[in-house]
Amino acid sequence: MSEVIFSVFPSENFIDMGLYQFGWEQCDPSHSFGPAARNHYLFHYCLSGTGTLFANNTKGDTIAYQIKSGQGFMLFPGQVSTYIADPEIPWEYTWVEFDGLRAKETLELTGLCPDNPVYRASHKDIAESMKDEMLYIVNHKNESSFHLIGHLYLFIDSLIRSSSSVRSQRGTRLRDFYIKEAFSYIEQNFQNDITVEDVAASCGLNRSYFGKIFREAMGKSPQEFLIAYRMTKATELLKLTELPIADIGNAVGYPNQLHFSRAFKNVYGVSPRQWRNENAAAKRGF
């Protein structure tokens, strides 16, 4: 009989990298999940047994991958996949679902992508540490959010360092410098009426080139990133303060309350007031 441990991360206030859910399962023979597409990055690590992953590549073709003990696979946002436990030696695996403004850029360092989703460790000792970090998260779900996020970063560090397909970072150093400069400018000025041109100018770049390297690194445009950053800050204020909606909008760069409410609803699907009401219980328990 299948055994499962499953947990949902209790906080959405981590911007660069955040957890969504995590777990462990000893699957029944031929147990399957999918076809389905995820909204975030989801990494499975096979602890024992074997199974098969069917995943779409960038051309839309479905590719079959045999996964065995000591290997893993990464599922990417929007990628359609199905995975099935072996009928004779069903797999036991652990998983972590995560995302964040730095997730795409970080995962590029592993070499994993929709066309190359299978993790094969080139450093067994580091892979063992990675496995330990995943299981630590699974088995310590009642620790604080900061504690679990710390172990998420340790897991990602081990994933990068142990990956056999890890890419060289040399070619991205200058790009990373510009992205860090952009982050710093946004963090210090998001509450002001800044534009993408302002962010590009802070890096000494024209908007077109800046937009190109930013999207390559982050998987989203500078404007999308700025909106996401402001909205995340807005949810913190909605949950942790009693400030009026108009004041919160102004605090995150929207002096016009209507424009703020419209932007917030585009991201979260509800108005700021409704979001605050729905999260009032979480605020009281913070």
N, C-alpha and C positions, 0 to 999 in steps of 0.2 A: 504493500500500500504506500502511495506517495506521502512523503513527509515534507512540510513546507514551513519556513520561517519568513515572514513578510512584514516590513515596516515602512511607514511613510515618514519622511523627515518633517519635523514640526515647524520649520521657519522658512520664510521666503525672502529674508532680509540680507542674503549674501549675494552680491552683485557679480563679482568676478567669477566665482565658481560656487555653485550651490547643489545640494543633494535634493533628490525628489523621492526616491524610494530605493529600498535595498532588501536583499533576502538570500535565502538558501533553499535548495530543494533536492531531495532524492527522488528522482522521477520514476514513475511506473514504466514498464516496457512499452515502447511505442507512444509514450505520452507526447503530445504535440501542442504547440502554441502558434496561432496565426492561421492565415496570413493577416498581418497587421502592420501599421506604420506608427512609429513612435514620434512623440513631440520633442524628445530630448535624446541625449546620448546615453546608450545603455550597453554596459560591458558585462559579458558573462565569462567566467573562468571555470573550466571543467576540472573538478577535483578527482573524479574517478569515472570509469565507464567511457562511453562514446555516444555520439549522436550526429545528426546531419543538420546543417544550416542551409536553407534556401533563401538567397537574398538578391534583390535587384541591384544591378550595377548602374553606372551613370548612363548607359545606353538604353536602360529599361529591360535588359535581358535578365532572366532568373538563372543564377549560378548556384550549383550545389557544392558545399564544402563539408568534408568529413572532419569532425572535431573530436579529438581524443584527450585523455587525461594529460594535464600540463599545458594544454592549449586554451585559447579563448577566442571570443569574437566580439567585435564592436558593431552595434547597430546605430545608424545615423538618423537624425531627424528627417522624417518624410520617406525613409527607405522602407519599402515593403519587404517583409521577411516572414518566414515560417521556420521553426526549428523542431526537430523530432528526435526523441530518445531512441537509441538502438533497441530492437525487440529482444535481443539476447543479453546485452550488457548495457542497460540504460544508464545514462550519465547522472552524476551528482554534480551540481554546479552552484556557484554563488554569483550574485550579480549586484551591480551598483548603477543606478540611473542618476545622471548629473547633467548640468548645463551651466551656462553663465556667459557673460560678455567676453571672457577670455577662453572659452572652451574650444572653439574652432582653432584658434591660434595655437593653443597648447597641444591639441591632438595632432597637429601637423608635425610636431616633433617626434611622434611615434611612427610615422609613416603609414598608419592605418587610415583607410579611406573606403568609400563604398565599393571601389574596384579592388580593394585589398583589405578585407575586413578581419582576416584571421590573425590572431596573435600567436606568435611562436617565440619563445624566450631564447635569447642568445646568452643570457647570464642566469643560470639556474638559481644561484643564491639570492639574487635580487628579485627574481620571480617568486621565490619562496616568501620574501618580505612583502611583496605585493599581495600574495594570497593571504598572508597573515593580517594585513591591514584591512582587506575586504571582510574577512571573518570577524575581525575586531569590531568593525562598524555594525555588522549583523548582530553580534552578541552583546552589544552595549547600547541598545537603542534608547535607554533611559538616561544616558549621559547628556550633558548640556549641548546645545546646538554648536557652540564654539568648539567644544571637545570633538564632536563628530566631524565638523568641517576640517579641523586640524588633521584628522586621520584620512579624510578624503584627499587632502593635498599630499600626504605621505604615500597614499595609494597611487596617485597620478605620477608622482616623482618616480616611484618604482616601476610603474608601467612604461614611462619614457626610457628610463635607464636600462631596463631589461629587454626592450623590444629589439628583435633581430632586424627590423626594418627601419630603425631609427635614422632620421635624416640629419645631415650636417646643418649646423646653425650658422655657418659663416656667411652664407649669402643673404641671411635675413637680418644681420646686425644693424645696418643702416635703417632698414624699414622699421625694425623694432624701436630704434631710437625715436623715429618720428611718431610712432604710435604712442610711446610713453609720454612724449611731449604733449600729444593731443589729449591723452588721459589727464595729465596734470592740469592742463588748461581748463578742461571740462569740469574737473573736480573743484577747481577754485572759482569757476565763473558760471556754473550751471544755473544759478539763481538770477543771473542777469540776462538781458535780452541779447544773447549772443547768436551768431549765425555760423553756418559751416564755413563761410569765408573767413570769419574771425578765427576759427579753430585752425584752418589751413595757414592763415597768416602767422599765427603763433609758432608754427613749425617752419616758417619761411618757404612755404610751398604754394603753388597755385591750386585753386579748388579742384580742377580736373585731375591732376596727378595725385593730389592728396586723397581724393575720393577713390581712385583706383587702388592705391596701395592699402587704404583702410579697409575696403571691401575684401581684398585678397586676404588680409590678416584676420579680419573679424567676421566675415561672412554676412555683413550687413553694412548699409551705407552709414556715413557719419551722422546724417540726420536721424536715421532709425536708432542709432546708438544713443544719441543725445536725448531723444524722446524716452527711450527705455530707461536711461539713467535717471532722468527727472521723475518718471512715473514711479520708479522704485523708491526714490527719496520721498515722494508724496505718500506712498503706502506706509512708510515708517512714521511720518507725521500724523497720518490718519489714525494709526493704531496706537501710538504712544502719547498723543497730545489731545487736547480738547479744542484746538485752534479752529476757528471758522473755516469753511471750505475756501472762501475767497482768500484768506490769509495764507493758507497752505499753497494755493495756486500761485500766489505772488512769491512765496518763498522758494518755489522751484522754477521760476522764470516765466510764469503766466500771469501778468497783471490783469488780464481780462478773465473773469471767472467762467464765462461761457466757453471761451477757447480752452481753458483748462479742463472743464468737465467733458467737453467733446473729445479732447485728446486722451483723457483718462479712460473714457468709455471705449474708445477705439482699441486700447490696449487690453483692458480687463473685462470688457463686455458689460459693465455696470457703471453707474454713476459713482463719483467719490462718496457721496452720502450713503448710497446703498452698500458700497464696499465697507465703509466704516461700521455700519449697522451689522453686517454679516460677520465682521471680525471683532465685534465688541467683546465676545467671550474670550477670545485669544488675548486681547489687550488686558483684560482683568487678570489673566493667569500669567502674564509675562513676568 
